[in-house]
Amino acid sequence: MRQRDMKRLTAKVPELTHAQRQALMRQLAAMEGQAASVGVIEDRIGGRCPHCGSTRMVRNGHAHGLQRYRCLCRPKRCAMA
């Protein structure tokens, strides 16, 4: 998100009702939990290909909200949650 858009978004927060702020906070908390889960999975895999164990992985798009990676050693792609 561009800095200008972020400033506009944060400027609108005071206009939200209490219920809207609560809903926003729940959504942000859920997203933070998802990001933490992704970090745990990526740490566990350690940036290695689950098929051959190579560390030569590059980002290769997204699928169903998951970052996809492609192994440079073999033509396998995998999605990491």
C-alpha positions as CSV (number, residue, x, y, z in Angstrom):
1,M,0.0,0.0,0.0
2,R,1.3,3.4,-0.8
3,Q,2.1,5.8,2.0
4,R,-0.5,8.3,0.8
5,D,-3.2,5.6,0.8
6,M,-2.2,4.5,4.3
7,K,-2.5,8.0,5.6
8,R,-6.0,8.3,4.1
9,L,-7.0,5.0,5.7
10,T,-5.8,5.9,9.1
11,A,-7.4,9.3,8.9
12,K,-10.8,7.5,8.5
13,V,-10.4,5.4,11.6
14,P,-11.8,8.1,14.0
15,E,-15.0,8.1,11.9
16,L,-15.7,4.5,12.7
17,T,-18.4,3.6,15.3
18,H,-17.4,1.6,18.3
19,A,-18.8,-1.6,16.8
20,Q,-16.9,-1.0,13.5
21,R,-13.7,-0.5,15.4
22,Q,-14.2,-3.7,17.3
23,A,-14.9,-5.6,14.1
24,L,-11.8,-4.0,12.5
25,M,-9.6,-5.0,15.5
26,R,-10.9,-8.6,15.3
27,Q,-10.1,-8.8,11.6
28,L,-6.6,-7.4,12.2
29,A,-6.0,-9.9,15.0
30,A,-7.1,-12.8,12.8
31,M,-4.7,-11.6,10.1
32,E,-1.9,-11.3,12.6
33,G,-2.5,-14.9,13.7
34,Q,-2.4,-16.1,10.1
35,A,0.9,-14.2,9.5
36,A,2.4,-15.8,12.7
37,S,1.3,-19.3,11.4
38,V,3.0,-18.6,8.1
39,G,6.2,-17.7,9.9
40,V,6.1,-20.9,12.0
41,I,5.7,-23.0,8.8
42,E,8.4,-21.2,6.9
43,D,10.8,-21.5,9.9
44,R,10.1,-25.2,10.2
45,I,10.7,-25.8,6.5
46,G,13.7,-23.5,6.7
47,G,13.5,-22.2,3.2
48,R,14.1,-25.7,1.8
49,C,12.3,-27.5,-1.0
50,P,10.1,-30.1,0.7
51,H,10.8,-32.4,-2.3
52,C,14.6,-32.4,-2.6
53,G,15.8,-30.3,0.3
54,S,17.4,-27.7,-1.8
55,T,17.7,-24.1,-0.5
56,R,17.5,-22.8,-4.1
57,M,13.9,-21.6,-3.8
58,V,12.4,-18.5,-5.4
59,R,9.0,-16.9,-4.9
60,N,6.6,-17.9,-7.7
61,G,3.2,-16.2,-7.2
62,H,0.3,-17.0,-5.0
63,A,-2.3,-19.7,-4.9
64,H,-5.4,-19.6,-2.6
65,G,-3.8,-16.9,-0.5
66,L,-0.5,-18.8,0.0
67,Q,2.9,-17.8,-1.3
68,R,4.1,-20.2,-3.9
69,Y,7.8,-21.2,-4.3
70,R,9.6,-22.8,-7.2
71,C,12.7,-25.0,-6.7
72,L,15.5,-24.0,-9.0
73,C,16.9,-27.6,-8.9
74,R,13.8,-29.3,-10.2
75,P,10.5,-28.2,-11.8
76,K,8.4,-28.5,-8.6
77,R,6.4,-25.8,-7.1
78,C,4.9,-25.8,-3.7
79,A,2.6,-23.5,-1.7
80,M,3.5,-22.6,1.8
81,A,0.8,-21.6,4.1
